[in-house]
Amino acid sequence: MKQTIKKALTLLSVYYAYMLEYRSELILWVLSGSLPIILMGVWIQAAQGGKFSFTPIEFARYFFAVFLVRQITVVWVIYDFEKEVVEGKLSPRLLQPLDPGFHHFFTHVAERFARMPFVFILVGLFFLLYPQAFWLPSLANLLLFILAAILAFTLRFLIQYTFAMFAFWTERATAIENVWFLFLLFLSGMIAPLDVFPEAVRNVVMFTPFPYLINFPASILVGLPVDLTRGFLSIVGWLLVFLGANRLLWRAGLKRYSGMGA
């Protein structure tokens, strides 16, 4: 256990120092995730002239929470992994006594720590410009949100890392992620809260992993009614599903890997 913790801390410190070299890019990465803020304005205007279950202030708080969740759960592992496989750069990592996935995972974790100061600045700016939306979540909601966001990030990473395994069979594994992202965009609560969806659609969507990646943690933060037991059990269940698929594809993919481009 001590060795595992030591390796994790070493990887985290190394990749955190690496990420700090790209502070200017980090600002751009944070700003690139501002789609929820744009959609916030659209839905606030819609709420003022239409009949929705959300008030303009509730829409503002919801999309602000979505913005925070997106900052925590953004993932790009498939692009790095595909490049490693196609260019043969995966070969040196296979010689190490550590699964290559851990390098990618801790790169993402370190990037979260590096981007948080910029996120907090934007949070302060948001409430300065829109003070009527300011609220303080309860301690229980805040702790549950942190747990849900961490699990959502882990699930999002594992899903994309599983898709990345197809790089062993095709040079365009990222095409799978692009198709997946279209469903994520509309069914996760990023474009609109799931509460505004027709009930029949919402009931079907709840059996997919999409709502638990964004809508579930965002709803917890703003205090919307959610089924906590179902939400957390669903995340754990989908984690196990994609973990099993990931390991199967990893073993099968290694048999095909030839280190081309190395």
C-alpha positions in Angstrom: 0.0 0.0 0.0 2.8 2.4 0.9 4.5 1.7 -2.5 1.3 2.3 -4.3 0.7 5.6 -2.5 4.3 6.6 -3.2 4.0 5.9 -6.9 0.7 7.8 -7.1 2.2 10.9 -5.3 5.3 10.8 -7.6 3.2 10.6 -10.7 1.0 13.4 -9.5 3.8 15.7 -8.6 5.7 15.1 -11.8 2.6 15.7 -14.0 1.5 18.7 -11.9 4.9 20.4 -12.5 4.5 19.5 -16.2 1.1 21.1 -16.4 2.4 24.3 -14.8 4.5 24.8 -17.8 1.4 25.4 -19.8 -0.4 28.0 -17.7 -1.4 30.1 -20.7 -2.9 27.1 -22.4 -4.7 26.2 -19.1 -6.6 29.5 -19.3 -7.7 28.7 -22.8 -8.7 25.2 -21.8 -10.8 26.6 -18.9 -12.5 29.2 -21.3 -13.1 26.5 -23.9 -15.4 24.8 -21.4 -17.7 27.9 -21.1 -20.5 26.5 -23.3 -22.7 26.1 -20.2 -22.3 29.8 -19.4 -23.5 30.6 -23.0 -26.4 28.3 -22.7 -27.3 29.8 -19.3 -28.1 33.1 -21.1 -30.3 31.3 -23.6 -32.3 29.4 -21.0 -32.7 32.5 -18.7 -34.3 34.3 -21.6 -36.5 31.3 -22.4 -37.6 31.1 -18.8 -38.6 34.7 -18.7 -41.0 34.2 -21.7 -42.0 30.6 -21.3 -43.4 28.1 -18.9 -40.7 25.9 -17.3 -40.3 24.2 -14.0 -37.1 26.3 -13.5 -37.0 30.0 -12.7 -34.4 32.2 -14.4 -32.3 32.1 -11.2 -32.5 28.3 -11.0 -31.4 28.0 -14.6 -28.4 30.3 -13.8 -27.4 28.2 -10.9 -27.9 24.9 -12.7 -25.7 25.9 -15.7 -23.1 27.4 -13.3 -23.0 24.0 -11.7 -22.7 22.3 -15.1 -19.7 24.6 -15.8 -18.0 23.4 -12.6 -18.7 19.8 -13.4 -17.3 20.2 -16.9 -14.2 21.7 -15.5 -13.7 18.6 -13.3 -14.7 15.9 -15.8 -13.1 17.0 -19.1 -11.1 14.2 -20.6 -8.8 13.8 -23.6 -7.0 10.5 -23.0 -8.2 8.9 -26.3 -6.3 11.5 -28.3 -3.0 10.9 -26.5 -3.5 7.1 -26.5 -4.3 6.9 -30.1 -1.2 8.9 -30.9 1.0 6.6 -28.8 -0.3 3.5 -30.5 -0.1 4.9 -34.1 3.4 6.3 -33.6 4.7 3.4 -31.6 5.3 5.5 -28.5 3.4 3.0 -26.4 6.3 0.5 -26.6 8.5 2.1 -23.9 5.6 2.3 -21.5 4.9 -1.4 -21.9 8.4 -2.0 -20.4 7.5 -0.2 -17.2 6.0 -2.1 -14.2 3.0 0.1 -14.4 -0.1 0.1 -16.5 0.1 3.0 -19.1 -3.4 4.0 -18.1 -2.1 5.3 -14.7 0.2 7.8 -16.6 -2.8 9.2 -18.4 -5.0 9.2 -15.3 -2.6 11.2 -13.2 -2.0 13.6 -16.0 -5.7 14.4 -15.9 -5.7 14.7 -12.1 -2.7 17.0 -12.1 -4.3 19.1 -14.7 -7.4 19.5 -12.5 -5.2 20.9 -9.7 -3.4 23.2 -12.1 -6.6 24.6 -13.6 -8.6 25.1 -10.4 -7.1 28.6 -9.6 -8.3 29.9 -13.0 -11.7 28.3 -12.4 -12.1 30.0 -9.0 -11.3 33.3 -10.7 -14.1 32.8 -13.2 -16.4 31.7 -10.4 -15.7 35.0 -8.6 -16.2 37.0 -11.8 -19.5 35.2 -12.5 -21.0 36.1 -9.1 -19.7 39.6 -9.4 -21.5 40.1 -12.7 -24.6 38.2 -11.7 -24.9 38.5 -7.9 -28.6 37.5 -7.7 -27.5 34.0 -8.6 -25.2 33.7 -5.6 -26.0 30.9 -3.2 -24.1 28.7 -0.7 -24.8 25.0 -0.9 -25.3 23.1 2.3 -22.2 21.2 3.6 -24.0 17.9 2.9 -24.7 18.9 -0.7 -21.2 20.2 -1.2 -19.6 16.9 0.0 -22.0 14.8 -2.0 -21.2 17.0 -5.1 -17.5 16.5 -4.6 -17.9 12.7 -4.4 -20.3 12.6 -7.4 -18.0 14.8 -9.5 -15.0 12.7 -8.7 -16.9 9.5 -9.6 -18.2 11.2 -12.8 -14.7 12.1 -13.8 -13.5 8.6 -13.1 -16.3 7.2 -15.2 -15.8 9.7 -18.0 -12.1 8.8 -18.1 -12.7 5.1 -18.1 -15.3 5.4 -20.9 -13.0 7.3 -23.1 -10.0 5.1 -22.2 -12.1 2.1 -23.2 -12.9 3.7 -26.6 -9.1 4.4 -26.9 -8.5 0.7 -26.9 -9.9 0.5 -30.4 -6.7 2.3 -31.6 -5.2 -1.2 -31.7 -7.6 -1.9 -34.6 -8.1 1.5 -36.3 -6.1 4.6 -36.6 -9.2 6.8 -36.0 -10.4 5.7 -32.6 -11.3 9.3 -31.9 -14.2 9.0 -34.4 -15.9 6.8 -31.8 -15.4 9.5 -29.2 -16.8 12.1 -31.5 -20.0 10.1 -32.0 -20.3 9.5 -28.3 -19.9 13.2 -27.5 -22.9 14.0 -29.6 -25.1 11.8 -27.3 -23.3 13.2 -24.2 -24.0 16.7 -25.3 -27.8 16.2 -25.5 -28.4 13.5 -23.0 -26.2 14.4 -20.1 -27.9 17.6 -19.1 -25.2 19.8 -20.7 -27.6 21.4 -23.2 -30.6 21.5 -20.9 -31.6 20.1 -17.5 -33.1 16.7 -17.8 -36.1 18.0 -15.8 -37.3 19.9 -18.9 -37.2 16.7 -21.1 -40.4 14.7 -21.6 -40.9 12.2 -18.8 -40.8 9.2 -21.2 -37.4 10.3 -22.7 -36.0 11.1 -19.2 -36.9 7.6 -17.9 -35.1 6.0 -20.8 -32.0 8.2 -20.5 -31.7 7.4 -16.8 -30.7 3.8 -17.8 -27.7 5.2 -19.7 -24.4 6.6 -18.2 -25.0 10.1 -19.6 -27.1 11.7 -16.8 -24.5 10.7 -14.2 -21.7 12.4 -15.9 -23.1 16.0 -15.6 -26.8 16.3 -14.6 -26.5 14.2 -11.4 -23.6 16.0 -9.7 -24.8 19.4 -11.0 -28.3 18.8 -9.5 -26.8 17.8 -6.2 -24.8 21.1 -6.0 -27.8 23.3 -6.6 -30.1 21.3 -4.4 -32.5 19.8 -7.0 -34.3 16.6 -6.0 -32.3 13.6 -7.1 -32.3 9.9 -6.2 -28.9 9.7 -4.5 -29.0 5.9 -4.1 -29.8 5.2 -7.7 -27.3 7.8 -8.9 -24.3 6.6 -7.0 -25.1 2.9 -7.6 -25.5 3.6 -11.3 -22.1 5.3 -11.5 -20.5 2.4 -9.7 -22.3 -0.1 -12.0 -21.2 1.6 -15.2 -17.7 1.9 -13.8 -17.6 -1.9 -13.4 -19.0 -2.4 -16.9 -16.5 -0.2 -18.6 -13.6 -1.5 -16.5 -14.4 -5.0 -17.6 -14.7 -4.0 -21.2 -11.5 -2.0 -20.9 -9.4 -4.9 -19.6 -10.8 -7.3 -22.3 -10.0 -4.9 -25.1 -6.5 -4.1 -23.6 -5.5 -7.8 -23.6 -6.9 -8.4 -27.0 -5.3 -5.2 -28.4 -1.8 -6.0 -27.1 -1.8 -9.1 -29.2 -2.3 -7.0 -32.3 0.1 -4.2 -31.3 3.3 -4.1 -33.4 4.9 -0.9 -32.3 4.6 0.6 -35.8 6.1 4.0 -36.1 8.6 3.5 -33.3 
